[in-house]
C-alpha cells in the first residue's frame, strides 16, 4: 500500500526503489535513466550488487548470481527465459506506469508468501517489456545470515502445497487479466526450473546458519573471493558506508 501510494503521487517518469538497508550508486541511476530514455522497449533496469560484512569494509563480494536473460521479440518467451534465469528485480529502476501496474496487481491479490511480491514484479516486467542488466555496480548491502526479510517466508519451491496453490489462485486472475490467459501458470513453471535446484542447497545454508556468527564471518571471508572494483567505485562505496554507519 505504501509503495502504491508513493508511486501514484510521484511526478517523475521513472521510479527507483531501494530498501532501507541498501545503498544505490548514483552513477548507476544516471546511467539507467539514460538507457531507458534511448531504449523505449525496455521498462526497467537492474545491475550488479555487492555485499559487505558489517565488521569489514575492506572486501566486497558479488551477490545475486551472474546469469541474465537475453530478450527477444516474443513477450512470453522473454518472461519464461527471465524466470528460468531469475535475477533480483525487487529493487531497481522502473518506468512509473509499469511498476504502478505491478503494485495494482499486488494490492488486488491476497497471498500469504511474500516472495510472490518479487515474483509478480519480475514476471510482469519481463512480459510487458524488457529488463536491462547494467554491467556495473548498482547497489551495495550488508551480508546478513539470519535476520533478513527474505528468510521470513519459504522459497516458493519449498512452500507447503496448499499455501502455494491458494496464493496462485489469489494472484492468477488479476495477473492474467492485464497480460494474457494462463500466463501466470507459465511464469510459475519457468520459475520452478530456477528455484528447485537452489532448494537443494538449503541444507548447506541451514548448517552454515547454525554456526556462531563470528565463525560464519570467518568462513565467508575464507571461502569467498572479493569482487574486483575500480578505485572510483571503491571511493564512492566507502564514502556512503562511512557516512551512514552509526
Residue pairs with C-beta under 8 A, 6 or more apart in sequence:
1 107
3 17
3 103
4 100
4 103
4 104
4 106
4 107
7 15
7 96
7 99
7 100
7 103
8 100
10 96
12 96
13 95
13 96
14 33
14 36
14 93
14 94
14 95
14 96
15 93
15 94
15 95
15 96
15 99
16 24
16 29
16 92
16 93
16 94
17 90
17 91
17 92
17 94
17 99
18 24
18 91
18 139
19 91
19 141
19 149
21 141
21 142
22 91
22 139
22 140
22 141
23 139
23 140
23 141
23 237
23 240
23 241
23 244
24 91
24 138
24 139
25 136
25 137
25 138
25 139
25 140
25 233
25 236
25 237
26 236
27 136
27 236
28 47
28 134
28 136
28 137
28 138
28 139
29 93
31 134
31 136
32 45
32 47
32 92
32 93
32 132
32 134
32 138
33 93
35 42
35 45
35 132
35 134
36 42
36 43
36 45
36 93
36 95
36 132
39 130
39 132
41 129
41 130
42 129
42 130
42 131
42 132
43 94
43 95
43 98
43 125
43 128
43 129
43 130
43 131
44 89
44 92
44 93
44 94
44 95
44 98
44 99
44 125
44 129
44 131
44 132
45 92
45 93
45 94
45 131
45 132
45 133
45 134
46 87
46 88
46 89
46 91
46 92
46 93
46 131
46 132
46 133
46 134
46 138
47 133
47 134
47 135
47 136
47 137
47 138
47 139
48 62
48 64
48 134
48 135
48 136
48 137
48 138
49 62
49 63
49 64
49 88
49 137
49 138
49 139
49 140
49 141
50 60
50 61
50 62
50 63
50 137
50 139
50 140
50 141
50 227
50 229
50 237
51 60
51 61
51 62
51 63
51 140
51 141
51 142
51 143
52 59
52 60
52 61
52 140
52 141
52 142
52 143
52 241
53 59
53 142
53 143
53 217
53 220
53 221
54 142
55 217
56 217
56 221
57 238
57 241
57 242
59 221
59 226
60 140
60 226
60 227
60 229
60 237
61 143
61 220
61 224
61 225
61 226
61 227
62 227
63 141
63 143
64 87
64 88
65 87
67 85
67 87
68 85
68 87
68 133
69 78
69 81
69 82
69 84
69 85
69 87
69 126
69 131
70 81
71 78
71 81
71 126
71 130
71 131
72 78
72 81
75 127
75 128
76 127
76 180
76 183
76 186
78 126
78 127
78 130
79 123
79 126
79 127
79 183
79 186
79 187
79 190
80 186
80 187
80 189
80 190
81 126
81 190
82 122
82 123
82 126
82 131
83 122
83 123
83 126
83 187
83 190
83 191
83 194
84 190
84 191
84 193
84 194
85 194
86 122
86 191
86 194
86 195
87 133
88 118
89 118
89 121
89 122
89 125
89 131
90 117
90 118
90 121
91 139
92 131
92 138
94 125
95 129
98 124
98 125
98 128
98 129
99 121
99 125
101 124
101 128
101 178
102 120
102 121
102 124
102 125
105 120
105 124
105 171
105 174
105 175
105 178
106 117
106 120
108 174
109 116
109 120
109 170
109 171
109 174
109 175
110 170
111 166
111 167
111 170
111 171
112 163
112 166
112 167
113 153
113 154
113 156
113 159
113 163
113 164
113 167
114 149
114 152
114 153
115 150
115 153
115 154
115 155
115 156
116 156
116 167
116 171
119 156
119 187
119 191
120 171
120 175
122 131
123 175
123 183
123 184
123 187
123 191
124 175
124 178
124 179
125 131
127 179
127 183
127 187
128 179
137 229
137 233
137 237
140 237
140 240
140 241
143 220
145 208
145 209
145 213
145 216
146 209
146 213
153 159
154 160
155 195
155 198
155 199
155 202
156 164
156 191
156 192
156 195
157 192
157 195
157 196
157 198
157 199
158 199
158 202
159 167
168 184
168 185
168 188
171 184
172 184
172 185
175 183
175 184
176 182
176 183
176 184
208 216
208 219
209 216
211 219
229 237
